[in-house]
Amino acid sequence: MNIAVILAGGSGSRLGNDVPKQFMKVAGKQVIEHTIDVFENCRQIDEICIVSKPDYVVNVEELVVKNQYKKVKKILNGGKERYDSSLAAINAYTDDDTNLLFHDAVRPLLSERVIIDCIAALEKYNAVDVAVKTTDTIISVDANECIDFIPNRAHLRNGQTPQCFKRGTIKRAYELALADPNFVTTDDCGTVRRYMPEEPVFVVEGENANMKLTYLEDLFLLDKLFQLRTQCGEQKFLSNDAIDGLKKKVIVIFGGSYGIGGEMIKIGEEHHARIYSFSRSQNGCDVSNVDNVREALKQVKAKEGRIDVVVNTAGVLVKESLTGMSQDSIINSINVNLLGVINVAREAFPYLRATRGSLLFYTSSSYTRGRMMYSLYSATKAAIVNFVQAIAEEWHDFGIRVNCINPERTKTPMRIQNFGNEPEGTLLPVEDVAIASLNTVFSNATGEVIDVRRKK
């Protein structure tokens, strides 16, 4: 069993706030919600245990019910010291071979990669820490505030969480620590090092984004990091959730006549999905025309009685300088690439609210920086990312998941029309993007930019 223990006993004192920092909002949700999401969505985690300040246990319970977290099995009272919270979780379990991953509730940007590496390390070691290389020179000073020692930076690390243990190891370390009248509060790995020096503590490489919310300035940094964060989309095979979803859900794809949308239709039909395609070339459905979008969704609802997933792959690329573009071309680019996205989202909302469904859009790598000859394309793709993040927050409480796929250069008809022939192996196959897209719409992710890259 891999059990994530989320330590949520901190206060907001250093932020100058009466609300404990784990309950402050960033990127549309409370910090602790983001943290729970990380473990809830990680397939390697079997169970989540949250240790809270007693006065806020009810707050945590309300969040678990509201978000329908399935992996949260224990919500425990913590104590005055950090180690009291650790002990509460240790004592809540009995199997000494259980893996306990202790993580700060106020580190909401933990990546799945770090979790997987920690679990893998626990196959060999009984204690595992997470840290990043120290980039600043560390100095030790004497009583007069003068330097007395400068350690070699090559051997220094900044510690993070999770800190991970076999339950039997961390339990024994605290038994020894609590028997010591001179025991001073430290972190969990420090307790193992001090009282079980023969037990090696392996260090997994952390990430700078896995920062801890401590000061007011950190809220602004976290908000920007959430905005820029992307996830790697699985494109090797359909997930079990996607295969199951294709059999049970009703899917509508705008722009499904060819390219990424066309491949999604093909895969869906292979799995006997109830999947419907609308496009200008196929049935005259123009996403920039809100009446067309409304009528398409109305038709599917009338036939199927529900709509669970809506995908919009429709888009145009005009590779010209701004001054060389005609006014009609400018208006068409904005209408299809941005207004079309807005139309699809607004018209899909009532259907997806009824089914707690999923909505998917597409950006491109040019969203991070405008590029010459792509001014309108880059601008609309950047707008899509911000739009997705905004409505994911707005619609979070309705249970609607909204995400955005960011594929590498993909071998679509639109790209061939604009770039001609390109070397084989330099473009991402359309099938890979389609698979990553279907995996995303049937996942629990929301508000995410999902990167899809060529297989190496």
RAPE-V260778 format. One record per helix or strand of 3 or more residues. SS is the DSSP state (hx for helix, st for strand). FROM is the first residue (numbers start at 0). TO is the last residue. If there is no record, write none. Layout:
BEGIN
ss: (SS/SS)
from: (FROM/FROM)
to: (TO/TO)
END
This chain:
BEGIN
ss: (st/hx/hx/hx/st/hx/st/hx/st/hx/st/st/hx/st/hx/hx/st/hx/st/hx/st/hx/st/hx/hx/st/hx/hx/st/hx/hx/hx/st/hx/hx/st)
from: (1/12/20/30/46/53/71/81/98/111/126/146/152/156/166/187/200/215/229/239/249/258/273/279/289/308/321/326/357/364/374/395/400/412/429/448)
to: (7/14/22/39/51/66/76/90/103/120/132/148/154/165/177/194/204/227/231/247/253/269/277/282/303/311/323/354/363/366/393/397/406/418/440/451)
END
